[in-house]
Amino acid sequence: MTDPETRARIARIQERLGRGLGGTDPHHRFAGRPLSYKVIAGQTLELRYDEVPGINESEIEGLKRVIGEDCFISVTPHTAETVRVRVVVPSK
């Protein structure tokens, strides 16, 4: 279980993604994809999108803007046709 501050932070990020992802994801590469949240070391957040059918730099930058916090994003192969997008949001 995470502390109330971390839960609130996750809720804020989820709200931003829900509100802003449609405008920055015109090809629906993130919409409807499996998304998991993980708390690392008590406060650092990891968001992971699986089964994303390719992605370009502008979509990565759009995702960063929507999240609204400093973050690091990596893209790695997932299957022959898809990639995994991992977002790490460091603790403040």
C-alpha positions as CSV (number, residue, x, y, z in Angstrom):
1,M,0.0,0.0,0.0
2,T,1.2,3.5,-0.8
3,D,1.0,6.6,1.3
4,P,-1.8,9.1,0.8
5,E,0.5,11.6,-1.0
6,T,1.7,9.1,-3.5
7,R,-1.9,7.9,-4.1
8,A,-3.0,11.5,-4.7
9,R,-0.1,12.0,-7.1
10,I,-1.1,8.9,-9.1
11,A,-4.7,10.1,-9.2
12,R,-3.5,13.5,-10.6
13,I,-1.5,11.8,-13.3
14,Q,-4.4,9.5,-14.1
15,E,-6.7,12.5,-14.4
16,R,-4.2,14.4,-16.7
17,L,-3.9,11.3,-18.9
18,G,-7.7,11.0,-19.1
19,R,-8.2,14.6,-20.0
20,G,-5.2,15.3,-22.2
21,L,-4.2,12.1,-23.9
22,G,-6.8,12.3,-26.7
23,G,-5.3,15.6,-28.0
24,T,-1.8,14.4,-28.0
25,D,-2.5,10.8,-29.2
26,P,-4.2,11.3,-32.6
27,H,-3.3,7.8,-33.8
28,H,-4.6,6.2,-30.6
29,R,-1.3,4.5,-29.9
30,F,-1.9,4.8,-26.1
31,A,-5.7,4.7,-25.8
32,G,-6.9,1.3,-24.8
33,R,-3.4,-0.2,-24.3
34,P,-2.6,-2.0,-21.1
35,L,-1.3,0.5,-18.5
36,S,0.2,-0.4,-15.2
37,Y,1.4,1.8,-12.3
38,K,4.2,0.8,-10.0
39,V,5.6,2.7,-7.0
40,I,9.4,2.3,-6.7
41,A,11.1,3.0,-3.3
42,G,8.0,4.5,-1.9
43,Q,7.7,7.6,-4.1
44,T,9.1,7.2,-7.6
45,L,6.4,6.2,-10.1
46,E,6.6,3.9,-13.0
47,L,3.9,3.9,-15.7
48,R,4.1,1.2,-18.3
49,Y,2.2,1.0,-21.5
50,D,2.4,-2.4,-23.2
51,E,1.5,-3.4,-26.7
52,V,1.9,0.1,-28.2
53,P,2.0,-0.2,-32.0
54,G,5.0,1.9,-32.7
55,I,5.5,5.5,-31.6
56,N,7.3,8.7,-32.8
57,E,9.1,11.4,-30.9
58,S,6.3,13.9,-31.1
59,E,4.0,11.4,-29.3
60,I,6.6,10.9,-26.6
61,E,6.9,14.7,-26.1
62,G,3.1,14.9,-26.0
63,L,2.9,12.2,-23.3
64,K,5.5,14.2,-21.3
65,R,3.4,17.3,-21.6
66,V,0.2,15.5,-20.5
67,I,1.9,14.0,-17.5
68,G,2.9,17.5,-16.4
69,E,5.9,16.4,-14.3
70,D,9.6,15.8,-15.0
71,C,9.9,12.3,-16.3
72,F,12.0,9.9,-18.2
73,I,10.6,7.8,-21.0
74,S,12.1,4.7,-22.6
75,V,10.8,2.7,-25.6
76,T,11.7,-0.9,-25.9
77,P,10.5,-3.8,-28.2
78,H,7.6,-5.8,-26.7
79,T,6.7,-8.1,-29.6
80,A,7.5,-8.1,-33.3
81,E,4.8,-5.5,-33.9
82,T,4.6,-3.5,-30.7
83,V,6.8,-1.6,-28.2
84,R,6.7,-1.0,-24.5
85,V,6.7,2.6,-23.3
86,R,8.0,3.0,-19.7
87,V,7.6,6.4,-18.0
88,V,9.5,7.0,-14.8
89,V,8.4,10.0,-12.7
90,P,11.1,10.7,-10.0
91,S,10.0,11.7,-6.5
92,K,9.9,15.4,-5.9
